[in-house]
Amino acid sequence: MPVESALSSDGKTLTISISGRFDFEIVQEFRGAYSQHKGVNYVIDMRGTEHMDSSALGMLLNMRKSLGDSTKISIINSRPQIKKILTISRFDKKFDIE
């Protein structure tokens, strides 16, 4: 599966792992991964993400809008080219990018 989610043992952090292509094909899967959990910190692990397009940026913005500005969302393990896209798009202002 391109999108997998796991809640930490303490129930405070939801990690969403994306593998392969992060694009419109997984919009429902991605939304479903975070919409069932409220009041937690979110970590998007992009270790296995090979490609990301503009629809993925839109999905991340929709996630931010849906969860609110006070919710902590971190994006981790991005490949250099994906991290560059996130930085150029100024996503470092809305997300913690590690």
DRENVEX-607021 format. One record per residue (C-alpha): residue number from 1; residue in three letters; z, y, x. Coordinates in Angstrom, 1 decimal, m for minus. Layout:
! residues N
+-----+---------+--------+--------+--------+
! num ! residuo !     zz !     yy !     xx !
+-----+---------+--------+--------+--------+
! NUM !     ala !      Z !      Y !      X !
...
+-----+---------+--------+--------+--------+
! end
This chain:
! residues 98
+-----+---------+--------+--------+--------+
! num ! residuo !     zz !     yy !     xx !
+-----+---------+--------+--------+--------+
!   1 !     met !    0.0 !    0.0 !    0.0 !
!   2 !     pro !   m0.8 !    3.5 !    1.3 !
!   3 !     val !    2.4 !    5.0 !   m0.1 !
!   4 !     glu !    5.8 !    3.3 !    0.3 !
!   5 !     ser !    9.2 !    4.9 !   m0.5 !
!   6 !     ala !   12.7 !    3.8 !    0.5 !
!   7 !     leu !   16.0 !    5.4 !   m0.5 !
!   8 !     ser !   18.6 !    5.5 !    2.3 !
!   9 !     ser !   21.7 !    3.3 !    2.0 !
!  10 !     asp !   23.8 !    6.4 !    1.2 !
!  11 !     gly !   21.4 !    7.5 !   m1.5 !
!  12 !     lys !   20.9 !   10.9 !    0.0 !
!  13 !     thr !   17.4 !   10.7 !    1.6 !
!  14 !     leu !   14.1 !    9.3 !    0.2 !
!  15 !     thr !   11.6 !    8.5 !    2.9 !
!  16 !     ile !    7.9 !    8.4 !    1.8 !
!  17 !     ser !    5.6 !    6.7 !    4.3 !
!  18 !     ile !    1.9 !    7.3 !    4.0 !
!  19 !     ser !   m0.6 !    5.0 !    5.8 !
!  20 !     gly !   m4.3 !    5.3 !    6.2 !
!  21 !     arg !   m6.0 !    8.2 !    4.4 !
!  22 !     phe !   m3.9 !   10.9 !    2.7 !
!  23 !     asp !   m6.3 !   12.1 !    0.1 !
!  24 !     phe !   m7.0 !   12.4 !   m3.7 !
!  25 !     glu !   m7.2 !    8.6 !   m4.0 !
!  26 !     ile !   m3.4 !    8.3 !   m3.8 !
!  27 !     val !   m2.4 !   11.3 !   m5.9 !
!  28 !     gln !   m0.7 !    9.2 !   m8.6 !
!  29 !     glu !    1.0 !    6.9 !   m6.1 !
!  30 !     phe !    2.3 !    9.9 !   m4.1 !
!  31 !     arg !    3.6 !   11.7 !   m7.2 !
!  32 !     gly !    5.3 !    8.6 !   m8.4 !
!  33 !     ala !    7.1 !    8.1 !   m5.1 !
!  34 !     tyr !    9.1 !   11.3 !   m5.4 !
!  35 !     ser !    9.2 !   12.1 !   m9.1 !
!  36 !     gln !   11.7 !    9.4 !   m9.9 !
!  37 !     his !   14.3 !   10.7 !   m7.5 !
!  38 !     lys !   16.0 !   14.0 !   m7.9 !
!  39 !     gly !   18.8 !   15.7 !   m5.9 !
!  40 !     val !   18.0 !   14.0 !   m2.6 !
!  41 !     asn !   16.4 !   15.1 !    0.7 !
!  42 !     tyr !   12.8 !   14.0 !    1.2 !
!  43 !     val !   11.2 !   12.8 !    4.4 !
!  44 !     ile !    7.5 !   12.3 !    4.5 !
!  45 !     asp !    6.7 !    9.9 !    7.4 !
!  46 !     met !    3.1 !   10.3 !    8.5 !
!  47 !     arg !    3.3 !    7.8 !   11.4 !
!  48 !     gly !    0.5 !    5.7 !    9.8 !
!  49 !     thr !   m1.6 !    8.6 !    8.4 !
!  50 !     glu !   m5.0 !    8.6 !   10.0 !
!  51 !     his !   m6.7 !   11.3 !    8.0 !
!  52 !     met !   m5.5 !   14.1 !    5.7 !
!  53 !     asp !   m7.7 !   16.4 !    3.6 !
!  54 !     ser !   m7.3 !   19.5 !    1.5 !
!  55 !     ser !   m6.2 !   17.5 !   m1.6 !
!  56 !     ala !   m3.3 !   16.2 !    0.5 !
!  57 !     leu !   m2.3 !   19.8 !    1.2 !
!  58 !     gly !   m2.4 !   20.4 !   m2.5 !
!  59 !     met !   m0.3 !   17.3 !   m3.2 !
!  60 !     leu !    2.3 !   18.6 !   m0.8 !
!  61 !     leu !    2.4 !   22.0 !   m2.4 !
!  62 !     asn !    2.7 !   20.4 !   m5.9 !
!  63 !     met !    5.6 !   18.4 !   m4.5 !
!  64 !     arg !    7.3 !   21.6 !   m3.2 !
!  65 !     lys !    6.7 !   23.3 !   m6.6 !
!  66 !     ser !    8.0 !   20.4 !   m8.6 !
!  67 !     leu !   11.1 !   19.9 !   m6.5 !
!  68 !     gly !   11.9 !   23.6 !   m5.9 !
!  69 !     asp !   12.2 !   25.7 !   m2.9 !
!  70 !     ser !   15.9 !   24.7 !   m2.2 !
!  71 !     thr !   15.0 !   21.0 !   m1.8 !
!  72 !     lys !   14.8 !   19.9 !    1.8 !
!  73 !     ile !   11.4 !   18.3 !    2.6 !
!  74 !     ser !   10.7 !   17.2 !    6.1 !
!  75 !     ile !    7.3 !   16.0 !    7.4 !
!  76 !     ile !    7.7 !   13.7 !   10.5 !
!  77 !     asn !    5.7 !   11.7 !   12.9 !
!  78 !     ser !    2.4 !   13.5 !   12.3 !
!  79 !     arg !   m0.5 !   12.9 !   14.7 !
!  80 !     pro !   m1.5 !   16.0 !   16.7 !
!  81 !     gln !   m4.6 !   16.8 !   14.6 !
!  82 !     ile !   m2.6 !   16.5 !   11.3 !
!  83 !     lys !    0.2 !   18.6 !   12.7 !
!  84 !     lys !   m2.4 !   21.2 !   13.7 !
!  85 !     ile !   m3.7 !   21.3 !   10.1 !
!  86 !     leu !   m0.2 !   21.7 !    8.7 !
!  87 !     thr !    0.6 !   24.6 !   11.2 !
!  88 !     ile !   m2.7 !   26.4 !   10.6 !
!  89 !     ser !   m2.1 !   26.1 !    6.9 !
!  90 !     arg !    1.4 !   27.7 !    7.4 !
!  91 !     phe !    3.1 !   24.7 !    5.9 !
!  92 !     asp !    5.8 !   25.1 !    8.5 !
!  93 !     lys !    7.0 !   28.0 !    6.2 !
!  94 !     lys !    7.6 !   25.6 !    3.3 !
!  95 !     phe !    8.4 !   22.3 !    5.0 !
!  96 !     asp !   10.4 !   21.2 !    8.0 !
!  97 !     ile !    7.7 !   19.8 !   10.4 !
!  98 !     glu !    9.0 !   17.6 !   13.2 !
+-----+---------+--------+--------+--------+
! end
